[in-house]
């Protein structure tokens, strides 16, 4: 029986004195962090503050049980974690993809990273999402992390992403590998899109390649927006709100283009009512993505996911239909699906 000996935080403290970063690799600082609800505390005040709760990180404020009360997605708070380090000193790196939706991070009382501007109200704060990597060489056997978080712009608030700690070289190499995969995926989808566009140009009677090219490019846009760290030059052109709207627009419109694509391949097997329903719902949610504030917009994703599940059920019926009728390429489409 395998026993997981990976350290986790308990009561706001995580003990890494027996952890070998060289042999065991990077570590996510999961577990119970100390949380001060509705309070933005400096590292000095957080060290002596009382009335904190021990909450799971990563996690959402709305999932917290604060003495019988549920947390709210909106609000502010301060998180604190004490880390006991191994005796062997080395240059470490702390990586975070971003939090919901603005944060400031102190490492041993030194402001080291952050996204956006933390504030006590929607008007005072500025949301942001940009991966951060902090390099440092500990001068003590103890590391204290203090994170101020504010959220008034999204349905998911709090420390919703992991903090990863490890040797500087290992953390940097891991992020470089992720960067390469992201660039490769975006490049591959772009080439596939252009290839099918050229097919459409020479065979305009068949619109299937055009729709497939649009699907590829929609996912290219989505990947670029979600992974802004891959294309740093785009970040000054997009604020957090614009990026979120583009991310949701691609999610809402992709099923519409896929429906056109399916209809172009097997027009006799895709029911008109289904096509109209997909187009209507996709366009409706796309309009909502343009007009709603970001907090309400973030709540629409749950409803569209349910609609998407219903579409998937229909497509399973659709695949069975084209296989039974022995349409050309039906088995290949079924395997690809």
C-alpha positions as CSV (number, residue, x, y, z in Angstrom):
1,X,0.0,0.0,0.0
2,X,1.4,3.4,-1.1
3,X,1.6,6.0,1.6
4,X,1.8,9.6,0.5
5,X,4.4,11.5,2.7
6,X,4.1,14.8,0.9
7,X,3.9,17.5,3.5
8,X,0.8,19.5,3.9
9,X,0.0,22.6,5.9
10,X,-1.6,22.1,9.3
11,X,-3.0,25.0,11.4
12,X,-1.1,27.5,9.3
13,X,2.3,25.7,9.4
14,X,4.0,23.4,6.9
15,X,7.1,21.5,7.9
16,X,9.6,20.9,5.0
17,X,12.6,20.1,7.2
18,X,12.7,16.5,5.9
19,X,11.8,17.4,2.3
20,X,14.6,17.1,-0.2
21,X,13.9,19.4,-3.1
22,X,16.7,18.0,-5.2
23,X,15.4,14.4,-5.0
24,X,11.7,14.9,-4.5
25,X,11.2,17.9,-6.7
26,X,8.8,20.9,-6.3
27,X,6.1,21.1,-3.7
28,X,2.7,22.7,-3.7
29,X,1.9,24.5,-0.5
30,X,-1.4,22.9,0.1
31,X,-3.3,22.5,3.3
32,X,-4.5,24.7,6.1
33,X,-3.5,28.4,5.9
34,X,-4.5,30.9,8.5
35,X,-7.1,33.2,7.1
36,X,-8.3,36.6,8.4
37,X,-11.7,37.3,6.9
38,X,-12.5,40.8,5.8
39,X,-9.2,42.2,7.0
40,X,-6.2,43.4,5.0
41,X,-3.2,43.0,7.3
42,X,0.4,43.8,6.9
43,X,2.9,41.0,7.6
44,X,3.7,42.6,11.0
45,X,0.1,42.8,12.0
46,X,-0.7,39.3,10.7
47,X,2.0,37.8,12.8
48,X,0.2,38.9,16.0
49,X,-3.4,39.0,14.8
50,X,-6.1,36.9,16.5
51,X,-9.4,35.7,15.3
52,X,-8.1,33.8,12.2
53,X,-9.5,30.7,10.7
54,X,-7.7,27.7,9.3
55,X,-8.9,27.1,5.7
56,X,-8.0,24.9,2.8
57,X,-5.7,26.3,0.2
58,X,-6.2,26.3,-2.7
59,X,-9.9,26.9,-2.3
60,X,-12.7,29.4,-2.8
61,X,-14.1,31.8,-0.2
62,X,-17.6,30.7,-1.0
63,X,-16.6,27.1,0.2
64,X,-15.3,28.2,3.6
65,X,-17.1,27.4,6.8
66,X,-16.4,30.4,9.1
67,X,-17.9,29.4,12.4
68,X,-21.1,28.1,10.7
69,X,-21.2,30.9,8.2
70,X,-20.5,30.4,4.5
71,X,-17.9,32.7,2.9
72,X,-18.8,35.2,0.2
73,X,-17.2,35.3,-3.3
74,X,-16.9,39.1,-2.8
75,X,-14.7,40.7,-0.2
76,X,-11.1,40.9,1.1
77,X,-8.9,38.8,3.3
78,X,-5.4,38.0,4.4
79,X,-3.8,34.6,4.3
80,X,-0.7,33.6,6.3
81,X,1.5,30.5,6.1
82,X,4.7,29.6,8.1
83,X,7.1,27.3,6.3
84,X,9.9,25.4,8.1
85,X,12.7,24.9,5.6
86,X,15.3,22.2,5.2
87,X,18.7,23.0,6.7
88,X,20.4,22.9,3.3
89,X,20.3,26.5,1.9
90,X,19.7,27.0,-1.8
91,X,18.1,29.5,-4.1
92,X,14.4,28.8,-4.2
93,X,11.6,29.9,-6.4
94,X,7.9,30.4,-5.6
95,X,5.5,30.3,-8.5
96,X,1.8,31.3,-8.7
97,X,-0.5,31.4,-11.7
98,X,-2.7,34.2,-10.2
99,X,-5.5,34.5,-7.6
100,X,-9.0,35.7,-7.5
101,X,-8.8,38.5,-8.5
102,X,-6.1,40.7,-7.1
103,X,-3.4,39.9,-4.6
104,X,-0.2,41.1,-2.9
105,X,2.4,38.6,-1.7
106,X,5.0,39.2,1.0
107,X,7.9,36.8,1.6
108,X,9.4,37.3,5.0
109,X,7.9,40.8,5.2
110,X,9.2,41.8,1.7
111,X,6.7,42.6,-0.9
112,X,7.6,40.1,-3.7
113,X,4.8,39.6,-6.1
114,X,1.2,40.5,-6.9
115,X,-1.5,41.0,-9.5
116,X,-3.7,44.0,-10.0
117,X,-4.4,46.3,-7.1
118,X,-5.9,45.1,-3.8
119,X,-8.7,47.2,-2.5
120,X,-11.6,47.1,-0.1
121,X,-14.3,47.8,-2.7
122,X,-14.9,47.3,-6.4
123,X,-14.0,50.9,-7.1
124,X,-10.8,50.7,-5.1
125,X,-9.4,47.5,-6.6
126,X,-8.1,46.6,-10.0
127,X,-8.3,42.9,-11.0
128,X,-5.4,41.2,-12.7
129,X,-4.1,37.8,-13.7
130,X,-0.4,37.3,-14.6
131,X,1.7,34.3,-13.5
132,X,4.5,35.4,-11.1
133,X,7.8,33.7,-10.2
134,X,9.8,34.9,-7.2
135,X,13.4,33.9,-6.7
136,X,15.1,34.2,-3.3
137,X,17.7,32.6,-1.1
138,X,16.4,32.1,2.5
139,X,18.6,33.6,5.2
140,X,16.6,31.8,7.9
141,X,15.2,28.4,8.6
142,X,11.7,29.8,8.4
143,X,9.7,31.3,5.6
144,X,6.5,33.4,6.3
145,X,4.1,34.0,3.4
146,X,1.5,36.7,3.8
147,X,-1.1,37.2,1.0
148,X,-3.6,40.0,0.8
149,X,-6.5,39.2,-1.6
150,X,-9.5,41.1,-2.8
151,X,-12.3,40.2,-5.2
152,X,-15.4,42.0,-6.4
153,X,-15.2,41.1,-10.1
154,X,-15.6,37.3,-10.3
155,X,-17.7,34.5,-8.8
156,X,-14.5,32.7,-7.7
157,X,-12.6,34.6,-5.0
158,X,-9.8,33.7,-2.7
159,X,-6.5,31.7,-3.1
160,X,-7.9,29.5,-5.8
161,X,-4.6,28.5,-7.4
162,X,-1.6,26.7,-5.9
163,X,1.7,28.2,-4.7
164,X,4.5,26.0,-5.9
165,X,7.9,26.1,-4.0
166,X,11.1,24.5,-5.3
167,X,14.7,24.9,-6.4
168,X,15.0,27.9,-8.7
169,X,16.3,25.8,-11.6
170,X,13.7,23.1,-11.3
171,X,10.8,25.6,-11.1
172,X,12.1,27.6,-14.0
173,X,12.6,24.5,-16.2
174,X,9.1,23.3,-15.4
175,X,7.6,26.6,-16.5
176,X,9.8,26.6,-19.6
177,X,8.4,23.2,-20.6
178,X,4.8,24.5,-20.1
179,X,5.6,27.5,-22.2
180,X,6.9,25.2,-25.0
181,X,3.8,23.1,-24.9
182,X,1.6,26.2,-25.1
183,X,3.5,27.7,-28.0
184,X,3.5,24.3,-29.8
185,X,-0.2,23.9,-29.4
186,X,-1.0,27.4,-30.6
187,X,1.3,27.0,-33.5
188,X,-0.2,23.6,-34.5
189,X,-3.7,24.9,-34.4
190,X,-2.8,28.0,-36.4
191,X,-1.2,25.9,-39.1
192,X,-4.2,23.6,-39.2
193,X,-6.5,26.6,-39.5
194,X,-4.6,28.0,-42.5
195,X,-4.3,24.6,-44.2
196,X,-8.1,24.1,-44.1
197,X,-8.7,27.7,-45.2
198,X,-6.6,27.0,-48.3
199,X,-8.7,23.9,-48.9
200,X,-11.8,26.0,-48.7
201,X,-10.4,28.6,-51.1
202,X,-10.0,25.9,-53.8
203,X,-13.2,24.1,-53.0
204,X,-15.7,26.7,-52.0
205,X,-18.7,24.4,-52.5
206,X,-17.6,22.5,-49.3
207,X,-17.7,24.8,-46.3
208,X,-16.6,22.2,-43.9
209,X,-12.9,23.2,-44.1
210,X,-13.8,26.8,-43.5
211,X,-15.7,26.0,-40.3
212,X,-12.9,23.7,-39.1
213,X,-10.4,26.6,-39.7
214,X,-12.6,28.9,-37.6
215,X,-12.7,26.3,-34.8
216,X,-8.9,26.2,-34.8
217,X,-8.6,29.9,-34.7
218,X,-11.2,30.3,-31.9
219,X,-9.1,28.0,-29.8
220,X,-5.9,29.8,-30.7
221,X,-7.5,33.0,-29.4
222,X,-8.7,31.3,-26.3
223,X,-5.3,29.8,-25.5
224,X,-3.5,33.1,-26.1
225,X,-5.9,34.9,-23.7
226,X,-5.8,32.2,-21.0
227,X,-2.0,31.9,-21.3
228,X,-1.0,35.5,-21.4
229,X,2.4,34.6,-19.9
230,X,3.2,32.9,-23.2
231,X,2.8,36.1,-25.2
232,X,3.9,38.8,-22.8
233,X,3.7,41.5,-25.5
234,X,-0.1,41.2,-25.6
235,X,-0.6,41.9,-21.9
236,X,-0.3,45.7,-22.2
237,X,-3.1,45.6,-24.8
238,X,-5.6,43.6,-22.7
239,X,-6.9,44.5,-19.3
240,X,-8.3,41.7,-17.1
241,X,-11.9,42.5,-18.0
242,X,-11.3,42.4,-21.7
243,X,-9.4,39.2,-21.5
244,X,-12.2,37.6,-19.5
245,X,-14.8,38.7,-22.1
246,X,-12.7,37.2,-24.9
247,X,-12.2,34.0,-23.0
248,X,-16.0,33.6,-22.5
249,X,-16.8,34.7,-26.0
250,X,-14.6,31.9,-27.5
251,X,-16.2,29.4,-25.1
252,X,-19.8,30.4,-26.1
253,X,-19.2,30.7,-29.9
254,X,-17.1,27.5,-30.4
255,X,-20.1,25.2,-30.1
256,X,-21.9,27.3,-32.7
257,X,-19.1,26.9,-35.2
258,X,-18.9,23.2,-34.4
259,X,-22.6,22.9,-35.2
260,X,-22.1,24.5,-38.6
261,X,-19.2,22.2,-39.2
262,X,-21.2,19.1,-38.3
263,X,-24.1,20.3,-40.5
264,X,-21.8,20.8,-43.4
265,X,-20.6,17.2,-43.2
266,X,-24.0,15.5,-42.7
267,X,-26.7,18.0,-43.5
268,X,-29.4,15.4,-43.7
269,X,-28.7,14.0,-40.2
270,X,-28.5,17.2,-38.1
271,X,-32.0,18.3,-37.1
272,X,-32.8,21.9,-38.0
273,X,-34.3,22.5,-34.5
274,X,-31.0,21.5,-32.9
275,X,-29.0,23.8,-35.2
276,X,-31.3,26.8,-34.5
277,X,-31.1,26.1,-30.7
278,X,-27.3,25.9,-30.6
279,X,-27.0,29.1,-32.7
280,X,-29.6,30.9,-30.6
281,X,-28.1,30.0,-27.2
282,X,-24.6,30.7,-28.4
283,X,-25.4,34.1,-29.7
284,X,-27.5,35.0,-26.6
285,X,-24.6,34.1,-24.3
286,X,-22.2,36.0,-26.5
287,X,-24.3,39.1,-26.2
288,X,-24.3,38.7,-22.4
289,X,-20.5,38.4,-22.5
290,X,-20.4,41.9,-24.1
291,X,-22.9,43.7,-21.9
292,X,-22.8,42.2,-18.4
293,X,-20.3,43.3,-15.7
294,X,-17.6,40.7,-15.1
295,X,-19.1,39.4,-11.8
296,X,-22.4,38.6,-13.4
297,X,-20.7,37.3,-16.5
298,X,-18.7,34.8,-14.5
299,X,-21.9,33.3,-13.2
300,X,-23.3,32.6,-16.7
301,X,-20.6,30.0,-17.3
302,X,-22.4,27.4,-15.1
303,X,-25.6,27.7,-17.1
304,X,-23.8,27.4,-20.4
305,X,-22.0,24.3,-19.2
306,X,-25.4,22.6,-18.6
307,X,-26.5,23.6,-22.1
308,X,-23.2,22.2,-23.4
309,X,-23.9,18.9,-21.7
310,X,-27.2,18.7,-23.4
311,X,-25.5,19.3,-26.7
312,X,-23.0,16.5,-26.1
313,X,-25.9,14.1,-25.4
314,X,-27.5,15.1,-28.8
315,X,-24.1,14.6,-30.6
316,X,-23.9,11.1,-29.2
317,X,-27.3,10.4,-30.8
318,X,-26.0,12.1,-33.9
319,X,-22.9,9.9,-34.1
320,X,-25.0,6.8,-33.7
321,X,-27.3,8.0,-36.4
322,X,-24.6,8.5,-39.0
323,X,-22.9,5.2,-38.1
324,X,-26.2,3.2,-38.5
325,X,-26.8,4.9,-41.8
326,X,-23.2,4.2,-42.9
327,X,-22.4,7.7,-43.9
328,X,-18.9,8.3,-45.4
329,X,-16.3,8.9,-42.7
330,X,-18.8,8.2,-39.9
331,X,-16.4,5.8,-38.0
332,X,-13.5,8.2,-38.3
333,X,-15.7,11.1,-36.9
334,X,-16.9,8.8,-34.1
335,X,-13.3,7.9,-33.1
336,X,-12.2,11.5,-33.3
337,X,-15.1,12.5,-31.1
